Amino acid sequence: MQFYSTNNVSHKSDLKNAVINGLAPDKGLYMPEEIPVLPESFWIDLPNMNLGEIGYHVLKPYFCPTIPEGEFKELTKEAFNFPIPLQKVSENISSLELFHGPTLAFKDIGARFLARVMAQFTRGMEHHINVLVATSGDTGSAVANGFLGVDGVDVYVLYPKGLVSEVQEKQFTTLGQNITAIEIDGTFDDCQRLVKSAFMDEDLQNKLVLTSANSINLARFLPQMVYYFYGYAQAVKQGKKDIIVSVPSGNFGNLTAGIIAYKMGLPVKHFIAATNINDIVPKYLYSGIYSPAKSISTPANAMDVGDPSNFVRIQDLFDKKLEGIKNVITGYVCPNEDIFAMIEKVFTDNDYILDPHGAIGYKSLTELLDEGEFGMFLATAHPAKFPETVEEIIKQKVEQPDRLKAFLAGKKDVEELSEDFESFKSFLLNVCK
Ligand SMILES: *Cc1c(COP(=O)(O)O)cnc(C)c1O
């Protein structure tokens, strides 16, 4: 399959080039040129498939035969290797727990898959690949852990100083090996701008092989389709119908994957684009006006995005027609105080601990579900990743999974840089292979 640029439909690329470059030369994002509808046989087999098998069938049209089918089967089995249970929270709302991977957040899924696809493509290449990633919290740890120890690839994680939690920070600043963490004196948007500028800098492009691992990379967001199918299958097994899926959103990669799953035939009724007060997309759905803003810091910090990079992909999926988008997606904005109130209420009433991001998904369903509908929200991170917020509300400790304890015991090792592009550039020229 070929992939086109969102800036120019006639600019096409093959898979390998699209994955290694991340961004198209005209600065557009790559999209699959067609979205195949899954065959009847897939739906018959779905209830008995595990995540690896679902991944293989759903992603095969995009990744094979560039990656031979046999190898791709192994790759999907390895990438999707942890459980994603659908956990009942209240009468008609369940949590799709995406946080049982190595860094306790859903980004592990895309990152583990991307690292394996990239390793496949770089085998036998003479140049070293340098992955640049800007993170508002969870991307950095997922990508760093996904690539840790992968030969021929070095990862540089840029994050805003003082704006990610200690737990998040420890998960990508303590790894060593092929992972370098860079603390930027600025915001997440500054980090994202530095990465984007590096990709557009001709001098850097001539001297280094640079690539992205943010959700702008095809091989990061496409694999996220897997759990929409898996969650749906579990809901159906539990006798649910009229399924509404709420997606706590920041850069909108996760929701893009959901919409592509929908176009491949996933029979959910509706999606909710749930945001914190960084409400650019819900505002757009309401008014038709898309106006990016500076990001505002909130307790759901992995969603603090003022100019969501993937939204253009969603617009593309609906031929840029607002009415089309509104038929499938409803916006919801959750103020900070509702995040806190929801964590407290669900802990008290349902004995379930929400993290601040999942709390936004849950809240949106309590507001928007109609009679007889079933709501599934994506629980994007484990509550133990946000102890400062969660423990103060529920007035008790959140139990830490062992893999988190191991990170916390590690020693932080970072490079410090300003938000100035020239200093970032000379840093890269000095250290990158
Ligand atoms: C990244 C992230 C989000 C937002 O996902 P997008 O794909 O950027 O919309 C939500 N919750 C958590 C915990 C995250 O890490």
Ligand as a Chemical Component Dictionary entry (heavy atoms), coordinates in Angstrom:
data_LIG
# 
_chem_comp.id                   LIG 
_chem_comp.type                 NON-POLYMER 
_chem_comp.pdbx_formal_charge   0 
_chem_comp.three_letter_code    LIG 
# 
loop_
_chem_comp_atom.comp_id 
_chem_comp_atom.atom_id 
_chem_comp_atom.alt_atom_id 
_chem_comp_atom.type_symbol 
_chem_comp_atom.charge 
_chem_comp_atom.model_Cartn_x 
_chem_comp_atom.model_Cartn_y 
_chem_comp_atom.model_Cartn_z 
_chem_comp_atom.pdbx_ordinal 
LIG C1 C1 C 0 -0.809 10.639 25.210 1  
LIG C2 C2 C 0 -1.864 10.470 26.203 2  
LIG C3 C3 C 0 -3.180 10.856 25.935 3  
LIG C4 C4 C 0 -3.562 11.543 24.649 4  
LIG O1 O1 O 0 -3.469 10.701 23.546 5  
LIG P1 P1 P 0 -3.433 11.313 22.065 6  
LIG O2 O2 O 0 -3.264 10.149 21.167 7  
LIG O3 O3 O 0 -2.272 12.250 22.023 8  
LIG O4 O4 O 0 -4.725 12.016 21.877 9  
LIG C5 C5 C 0 -4.138 10.600 26.894 10 
LIG N1 N1 N 0 -3.829 10.022 28.075 11 
LIG C6 C6 C 0 -2.565 9.649  28.364 12 
LIG C7 C7 C 0 -2.289 9.038  29.686 13 
LIG C8 C8 C 0 -1.551 9.846  27.446 14 
LIG O5 O5 O 0 -0.321 9.477  27.746 15 
# 
loop_
_chem_comp_bond.comp_id 
_chem_comp_bond.atom_id_1 
_chem_comp_bond.atom_id_2 
_chem_comp_bond.value_order 
_chem_comp_bond.pdbx_ordinal 
LIG C1 C2 SING 1  
LIG C2 C3 SING 2  
LIG C2 C8 DOUB 3  
LIG C3 C4 SING 4  
LIG C3 C5 DOUB 5  
LIG C4 O1 SING 6  
LIG O1 P1 SING 7  
LIG P1 O2 DOUB 8  
LIG P1 O3 SING 9  
LIG P1 O4 SING 10 
LIG C5 N1 SING 11 
LIG N1 C6 DOUB 12 
LIG C6 C7 SING 13 
LIG C6 C8 SING 14 
LIG C8 O5 SING 15 
# 
